[in-house]
Structure formats: C-alpha cells, structure tokens
Amino acid sequence: MDGLHRMMFDDVLTEHGLTGFTDTDRAEVVSAWPSCSSTLPTSADWRSTPSGPPN
C-alpha cells in the first residue's frame, strides 16, 4: 500500500507544483500517512484543547 500512497502523493505534489520535497521528505510523509486520523475534529474536540481551534 505504501507504493500506491507514494505514487498518489507524487502526483499531488506534481499537479500543484510543489517541488521542495526531497525523496526523504516524501518517504517520511508516506510512512506517517497510516497513523493520521481519518476524521475531522469536532467542536467538542476543540473545547477540550487548551489552545482552542487553529486560526
């Protein structure tokens, strides 16, 4: 699955002209991808965060 994620990530970077990512950067992002939450935070989540929502 990492290979597919890497291909898709490379495509997104290319489509948006994001050329500053090295191969090491790309590999790091792809390896961290599975640990990212797939849900958006709710207002209750932000209320429980001391700093509140991002600006």
Protein Blocks (a to p, Z undefined) as FASTA:
>chain_A
ZZmmmmmmmmmmmmnopakbcfklmmmmmmmmmmpcfbdcdfklmmmpmnlpaZZ
